[in-house]
Amino acid sequence: MINSPLVTPQSLPDIILMDIQLPEVDGFQIIRHLKLHPLWKNVPTIAIAIAVWLLVPMPTSASL
């Protein structure tokens, strides 16, 4: 996709939000690959990591 003939300077996104915890590939590797490409290197990139936590009620002092 990075080297696709369909990608032109006019079709590039304004910004990239990159999940760094992808299941099959390291998001940082993709960012490094993008920054080496002359067409993609100037597109601002924000690396994000989303963690989903199970919300468990904390005990109160009355329940201890």
C-alpha positions, 0 to 999 in steps of 0.5 A: 500500500505504501508504494501503491501507484494510487497514492499521490501527494494529493491523496495522502492523509493529513495525519496518521494515528498508528496503534503500536500494539497490532497483533501481527506487526509492530506499529513502530516498524510501520512508522519507521517504514513510512518515514523512510518513504519520500512520499509518506515521510512528511505526514505527521504520525501519532503513535497510540496504545490502547489498553482495555482494563477490566473495571472491578469495584474497589472495596470500601473501608466499610466492607473490609 
